[in-house]
Amino acid sequence: MYDTEKRIELVKKRMHEYHRRQERRTVCRLSVLCTLLFLSLVGTMGIMQSQPIDITGMYGAILLHEDAGGYVLVAVISFTVAVVITALCIKFRKKGQKSQAAENHV
């Protein structure tokens, strides 16, 4: 039998592992979603560049048709890289805070 402190420690450890697994799943799901959106944009650019556009109300499609697709692609890639960098910075900051809290606790 464990004493109360040991059981509390084990429960906290399990909770930490559970939350870490949930965060990993969330990051993986968001990464897949981001990749699918990126691929759909690239596919849309390919379709729009090979077909003439007759509808003037589709301003974004007209931009893709008028060789501005490269600029849109660069913007999407830049945004994706910025999101990844931000996520990594948040992750490392949380790790640093947790290690400082562990040092202060001991």
C-alpha positions as CSV (number, residue, x, y, z in Angstrom):
1,M,0.0,0.0,0.0
2,Y,1.1,3.5,-0.8
3,D,0.7,6.4,1.5
4,T,-1.4,9.4,0.6
5,E,1.5,11.5,-0.7
6,K,2.7,8.7,-3.0
7,R,-0.9,8.2,-4.4
8,I,-1.3,11.9,-5.0
9,E,2.0,12.0,-6.8
10,L,1.0,9.0,-9.0
11,V,-2.3,10.6,-9.9
12,K,-0.6,13.9,-10.8
13,K,1.9,11.9,-13.0
14,R,-1.0,10.1,-14.8
15,M,-2.9,13.4,-15.3
16,H,0.3,15.0,-16.8
17,E,0.7,12.0,-19.2
18,Y,-2.9,12.2,-20.1
19,H,-2.8,15.9,-20.9
20,R,0.4,15.5,-22.8
21,R,-1.1,12.7,-25.0
22,Q,-4.2,15.0,-25.6
23,E,-1.9,17.9,-26.7
24,R,0.0,15.6,-29.0
25,R,-3.2,14.4,-30.6
26,T,-4.5,17.9,-31.0
27,V,-1.2,19.0,-32.6
28,C,-1.3,16.1,-35.0
29,R,-4.9,16.7,-36.0
30,L,-4.2,20.4,-36.6
31,S,-1.1,19.5,-38.6
32,V,-3.1,17.2,-40.8
33,L,-5.8,19.8,-41.3
34,C,-3.2,22.4,-42.2
35,T,-1.6,20.1,-44.7
36,L,-5.0,19.3,-46.3
37,L,-5.9,23.0,-46.6
38,F,-2.5,23.7,-48.1
39,L,-2.9,20.9,-50.7
40,S,-6.4,22.0,-51.5
41,L,-5.1,25.5,-52.2
42,V,-2.3,24.2,-54.4
43,G,-4.9,22.1,-56.3
44,T,-7.2,25.0,-56.6
45,M,-4.4,27.1,-58.0
46,G,-3.6,24.4,-60.6
47,I,-7.3,24.2,-61.7
48,M,-7.7,28.0,-61.8
49,Q,-4.6,28.6,-63.9
50,S,-5.6,26.1,-66.6
51,Q,-9.1,27.4,-67.0
52,P,-10.2,30.9,-68.1
53,I,-12.4,32.7,-65.5
54,D,-15.6,34.3,-66.8
55,I,-17.2,35.3,-63.4
56,T,-16.1,38.7,-62.3
57,G,-17.6,38.4,-58.8
58,M,-14.9,35.8,-57.8
59,Y,-12.2,38.3,-57.0
60,G,-9.9,35.8,-55.3
61,A,-10.2,33.4,-58.2
62,I,-9.4,36.3,-60.6
63,L,-6.3,37.0,-58.6
64,L,-5.3,33.4,-59.0
65,H,-6.0,33.6,-62.7
66,E,-3.9,36.7,-63.2
67,D,-0.7,35.1,-62.0
68,A,-1.0,36.3,-58.4
69,G,-1.3,32.7,-57.2
70,G,2.4,32.7,-56.3
71,Y,1.8,35.6,-53.9
72,V,-1.1,33.8,-52.3
73,L,0.9,30.6,-52.0
74,V,3.8,32.5,-50.4
75,A,1.4,34.2,-47.9
76,V,-0.1,30.8,-46.9
77,I,3.3,29.3,-46.5
78,S,4.5,32.3,-44.4
79,F,1.4,32.1,-42.2
80,T,1.9,28.3,-41.7
81,V,5.6,28.8,-40.8
82,A,4.6,31.6,-38.4
83,V,2.0,29.4,-36.7
84,V,4.6,26.6,-36.3
85,I,7.2,28.9,-34.8
86,T,4.6,30.4,-32.4
87,A,3.5,26.9,-31.3
88,L,7.1,25.9,-30.7
89,C,7.8,29.1,-28.7
90,I,4.8,28.5,-26.5
91,K,5.8,24.8,-26.0
92,F,9.3,25.8,-25.0
93,R,8.1,28.5,-22.7
94,K,5.7,26.2,-20.9
95,K,8.6,23.7,-20.5
96,G,10.7,26.3,-19.0
97,Q,8.0,27.4,-16.6
98,K,7.4,23.8,-15.5
99,S,11.0,23.2,-14.8
100,Q,11.3,26.4,-12.8
101,A,8.2,25.5,-10.9
102,A,9.7,22.0,-10.1
103,E,12.9,23.7,-8.9
104,N,11.0,26.1,-6.7
105,H,8.9,23.3,-5.3
106,V,11.9,21.2,-4.2
